[in-house]
Amino acid sequence: MKTPLYKQRSASIEKRTIDLLKRMTTEEKIAQLYCAFKTALLSRDKDGKEQLDEERVLRIYPHGIGRICALSHSYSVSEGPKVANKIQNFFINRTRLGIPVLFDCEALHGCVAPGSTSFPQAIGLASTWNTALLEKIAKVIGKETRARGAVQVLSPVLDIARDVRAGRTEETYGEDPFLVTKMGLAFVKGVQSNRVITTPKHYVANFVGDGGRDSYPIHMSDRMMREIYLPPYEAVIREANALSIMSAYHSIDGTPCSANYKYLTEILRKEWGFKGTVVSDWTAVSHIHDFHRVAKDHAEAAELAIKAGLDVECPISVCFSHLPELVQNGRVPMDILNEAVRRVLYGKFWCGLFDNPYVEEQLAVTITNCKEHKMLALEAARQSIVLLKNDGLLPFKKNVSTLAVIGPNAEVGRLGGYSTTEVSVTSPLEGIQKTKPKGTKIVFTQGCGLTVKEEDGITSAVKAAKGADAVVMVMGNSTPITEGEGHDRCNLDLPGIQEKLILKVAEANPNVVVALVGGSAVTMQKWIDKVKAIVMAWYPGQEGGTAIGEVIFGKISPNGKLPVTFPKTTGQCPLYYNMKPSGRNYDYNDLRGIQEQFAFGHGLSYTTFRYSDMNVYLKGKGRN
């Protein structure tokens, strides 16, 4: 029997896709647009052992399924590939055409799976301004992801962070469309070099709703969209062949992004030539009815979404489960269904699922968080740290015999949102202890909790400060406690009593360094003049503590630059460097002069410069 064209490796992706599509029934086509979690496929036996529930799977998905969301999030580095292979084997051998399933995962700054390498959060990676470094990191992320069995990552975030009150600012590459574009290109190219599909998100213009609130409606001119918010997406499609896009939760001028024909079809496909899949943010298709109220029910939500150009409803097919009836009664034409399925199949052929559907089960154990990847995480942390202020205190000299380390973020390694789990993280305190000079004594006390109002620890913190030559206060935020997804802020001050602690410690010791851990700007008007140095460490990844220690002791010179503007007060937001000129020449009545605390691109180093023997020569006769 002749091998079907879609199974022939030598044939082009386009020809294989078309051949397979022609062979599929309507039911098989619709199945390729379905998503599920592992819970739909797996159950536990009487001994509590997880197993593939074949009877249930055949009952629910007799024609196969397009993708399984976030499978790798739940399994160890050794177990994950085995589970992926077991599920893959079932769908290839128990369905008529043997179409493989696609596994996706989050991978914002590392594959979100137990034990994977954790790099600095995206905002920290943007602070490196180093596209070559980010592409190298992205290659590692793609490599570790593929070894787990996943072939699509739901990253990078290409939202423009123009309002730092947004809790998810940490996930972005900052406020400037050019910087975001260049970093986004590096990420897409790096990950997709492993034949792993990237999913730039959240298309388009998320995180800039009124008040800096995630997913709030936006109302913007076409010019604003094309100058600021669309360029990163256009670039990764035209220049890096990004093969998926995630539609956002919010609405643009009243139309939900996941049902927006203008953005999903007219601009994305017709104007830019995008040939990949559009997937929804999780439950965003349901939101067309549930929140936006522009569909009368979930069936109509599915109809609006797929007609607008959305291909796959993630993470489960609540609305798309109505596709059989919608196609049967003609509300969704067959040509629209075929186009969506064709795009899904194209992605599966592109990443090699039909030719190499299984993963080598020991590969992940060998490469995940290996020595080389750990060293890359350390280098990224080093380059991400921004020195905001330094009145000659840093780097510490050898005469610092006793150093007090104080603060709620000192003893813990905070990684930020969408991070790996079960990975060894060096905390700032551990990093300082590891990198200190031999004769320096470290004294630690927490001083206060992250958000608590109790002041019990201030006395011991002041005592430690008085007995030390200098103090490092590791303060800031933590996702998901004080920022992150679902945690937008209306106040950018440090939470809890952290500011009071800084003031009390600064009274006790004039040599105070504040090291900030977090994912966005903080305001510091109450205490900035009381301390001699400020370091922005962001969420620095698993090796971040070591990098912090190296910076304060001068083993490296910091060279990170801010990708966002730090305002002086929350009331200034949104504040960004490339604002259009005002029609008048005055600003706030109670805030004159320089508006920002630290400007976009700000970042100090330990290098000093001196100009000497300067001469000026006139060219010609010196006339204009």
C-alpha positions, -999 to +999 in steps of 0.1 A: +000+000+000+013+034-009+023+057+020-002+086+022+014+119+012+009+134+046+032+107+061+060+113+036+088+133+051+102+144+018+070+162+008+066+199+017+047+209+048+021+227+026+014+195+005+013+173+035-011+196+053-035+198+023-034+160+018-043+153+054-070+179+055-087+162+024-088+129+042-104+142+074-140+140+083-158+170+098-156+154+132-119+148+129-114+184+118-132+198+147-113+176+171-081+193+161-094+226+175-102+210+209-080+215+240-080+197+273-061+193+306-045+160+315-074+155+340-097+147+310-074+118+300-059+104+332-074+088+363-061+069+393-065+033+400-074+018+434-038+021+446-037+058+436-015+053+406-021+076+377-030+059+345-044+067+310-082+062+311-084+047+276-121+040+278-130+075+288-107+091+263-122+071+234-157+081+246-149+118+249-123+121+221-130+093+196-116+115+167-085+126+185-077+160+201-056+190+190-037+197+221-031+191+258-024+222+278+003+225+305+010+188+308+047+194+318+037+217+347+028+187+368+056+162+364+092+157+374+119+158+349+120+120+347+083+114+347+070+141+324+084+127+291+070+092+299+035+106+304+038+126+272+049+096+252+021+074+267-006+099+257+010+105+223+012+068+216-025+064+223-037+091+199-014+080+171-024+043+173-060+045+184-074+071+160-081+066+123-055+090+109-030+089+137-027+126+141-004+134+170-014+156+199+004+189+206+016+196+242+021+232+252+035+249+283+043+283+298+079+294+294+082+331+301+117+329+316+122+292+318+101+261+310+074+260+337+080+225+349+096+211+380+134+214+380+137+235+348+163+263+347+149+296+361+163+327+344+156+362+355+120+374+349+113+390+315+116+426+329+151+417+342+161+402+309+150+434+292+173+453+316+203+436+300+194+452+267+214+422+253+195+405+225+223+379+219+221+368+255+183+365+254+185+345+222+209+322+239+186+319+269+156+312+246+175+284+229+180+268+263+143+273+271+133+257+238+157+228+244+145+221+279+108+224+268+112+201+239+129+175+261+097+174+282+076+166+252+061+201+247+064+217+213+047+250+219+054+277+246+029+304+255+055+331+254+069+357+250+048+386+263+050+415+239+027+439+258+041+475+261+045+484+298+034+520+298+017+519+332+038+503+359+007+499+382-001+468+361+007+437+381+020+419+351+046+445+342+072+419+353+063+397+323+071+424+298+102+437+281+094+473+291+078+505+279+096+510+245+082+494+214+117+492+198+133+475+228+103+451+232+105+443+195+142+435+196+139+413+227+108+396+213+126+388+181+155+373+201+132+351+222+112+338+192+143+331+171+159+312+200+130+291+210+119+283+175+155+272+166+144+240+184+113+236+163+092+247+193+064+271+184+063+304+202+031+323+211+036+360+214+009+375+236-014+392+247-025+404+213-030+433+215-023+463+238-030+445+271-020+459+306-028+495+296-065+498+305-076+526+327-057+527+360-031+502+348-056+473+353-051+441+335-077+433+308-096+465+312-111+479+280-090+502+259-100+529+234-071+539+211-066+554+178-053+534+149-022+555+148-014+548+185-019+511+179+004+511+149+031+533+164+033+516+198+015+483+203+014+465+170+051+468+159+065+440+181+039+415+168+045+425+132+082+421+136+081+386+151+058+375+124+076+390+094+112+386+106+111+355+129+081+335+116+063+333+149+038+305+144+012+313+170-004+343+186-024+345+218-054+368+218-060+389+249-089+391+274-098+428+269-118+446+244-107+473+219-133+500+212-159+475+225-149+444+205-132+416+225-098+408+212-108+371+208-136+381+185-119+410+167-119+404+129-099+436+123-070+425+144-071+387+140-077+386+102-074+420+085-041+430+101-026+398+114-033+375+083-041+397+054-017+426+061+012+407+077+008+373+061+006+354+094+002+317+087+001+303+122-026+296+147-044+321+170-051+306+204-071+323+230-059+334+264-073+309+289-111+311+290-111+342+268-136+328+244-160+321+273-155+357+283-170+369+250-203+359+266-196+358+303-179+392+307-182+412+275-218+402+269-215+405+231-227+369+226-260+355+239-244+322+248-212+301+245-222+288+211-224+323+197-191+331+214-175+303+195-191+314+163-178+350+167-143+338+177-137+314+148-152+338+122-129+365+135-099+344+130-093+326+163-084+289+158-081+273+192-099+279+225-076+273+254-073+257+279-105+236+275-132+236+248-161+251+266-174+272+237-158+252+208-176+221+220-206+237+201-187+236+168-204+204+156-238+220+157-225+253+144-210+237+114-240+214+108-265+243+108-242+265+086-235+292+111-198+283+108-190+277+071-169+247+061-142+269+045-137+287+079-134+254+097-109+241+071-087+272+074-085+269+112-077+232+110-052+237+082-033+262+104-033+238+133-020+209+112+007+232+096+021+239+130+022+202+139+040+194+107+064+223+112+076+212+146+080+176+134+053+159+153+043+136+124+079+124+119+092+124+155+062+123+178+080+109+208+106+123+231+137+106+243+128+099+279+163+104+294+171+135+275+153+158+299+172+143+329+205+149+311+201+185+300+176+201+323+192+227+346+227+213+337+258+231+347+260+251+315+224+263+319+230+273+355+260+293+344+239+310+318+213+319+344+240+334+366+253+355+337+218+367+329+213+377+366+245+396+366+236+416+335+200+422+346+208+441+379+204+479+377+223+502+400+199+531+406+218+552+431+253+551+445+267+579+468+301+562+469+291+533+492+293+505+466+312+484+460+319+476+496+355+480+507+374+454+526+370+475+558+334+464+561+340+438+588+304+434+599+275+436+574+239+436+585+215+420+561+179+430+568+145+426+550+116+404+540+132+394+507+166+386+520+161+350+531+139+338+502+146+334+465+117+350+447+113+341+410+082+360+399+052+348+379+051+319+355+082+304+370+097+269+373+092+249+404+113+226+425+145+242+415+174+252+439+173+290+442+201+310+458+186+337+480+201+372+484+213+363+519+229+331+506+245+349+477+259+376+500+273+350+524+289+331+494+305+361+479+316+381+509+353+387+517+368+362+541+369+385+570+334+399+567+308+388+593+272+387+582+244+394+607+208+387+595+175+397+609+143+400+589+130+432+604+095+429+590+073+407+569+065+415+533+030+430+540+025+427+577+019+458+599+034+444+631+066+463+641+080+437+664+111+431+643+122+468+639+140+468+673+162+439+664+169+454+629+180+487+644+202+469+669+218+449+640+223+481+620+240+499+649+265+471+653+274+469+616+297+489+594+271+488+566+236+475+559+220+457+529+182+459+531+165+434+507+131+448+503+104+449+475+075+428+463+066+393+456+044+376+430+016+367+436+013+383+470+018+420+462+020+421+424+016+398+394-014+384+375-045+396+392-026+419+415-025+453+399-015+481+423-030+515+430-001+524+453+035+519+442+050+524+477+067+494+493+040+473+510+035+468+547+059+487+570+089+483+547+094+520+543+092+526+580+118+499+585+141+516+560+138+549+578+145+534+612+176+515+600+189+545+581+187+565+613+208+539+630+234+535+603+243+560+575+257+533+552+225+516+539+220+498+506+185+490+495+183+460+472+149+458+456+134+425+445+103+428+423+088+430+389+080+467+385+087+502+397+083+513+432+080+549+446+106+559+471+102+596+479+099+590+516+133+573+519+154+577+488+175+606+504+181+585+536+200+557+519+233+558+500+227+532+474+198+515+456+200+483+436+172+470+414+175+432+412+141+424+398+132+387+401+167+376+393+162+338+387+177+308+405+212+323+406+201+358+414+214+358+450+249+352+438+247+380+413+235+404+440+264+395+462+289+399+434+275+434+427+276+447+462+311+434+468+325+446+435+332+413+419+313+425+389+303+460+378+265+464+373+255+474+338+217+469+336+196+497+323+159+504+332+134+492+306+106+512+323+104+547+339+102+549+377+078+577+387+081+598+418+045+593+428+018+568+418-004+597+406+019+604+377+011+571+360+011+563+332+046+579+328+069+569+300+099+585+282+084+590+247+052+609+256+038+633+230+045+670+236+020+689+258-001+717+245+009+738+275+043+744+292+034+734+328+030+701+346+016+691+380+011+720+405+026+700+433+054+683+413+075+707+393+108+700+375+120+665+366+091+642+366+106+607+368+125+593+398+146+573+374+144+576+336+140+548+311+175+537+302+189+548+336+216+526+351+249+533+369+281+513+370+314+514+390+333+527+361+346+562+363+354+585+334+378+614+330+382+637+300+416+654+296+436+673+270+405+684+251+408+707+221+383+725+199+392+734+163+373+756+140+364+742+106+369+766+077+363+802+089+340+792+117+309+806+101+275+788+103 
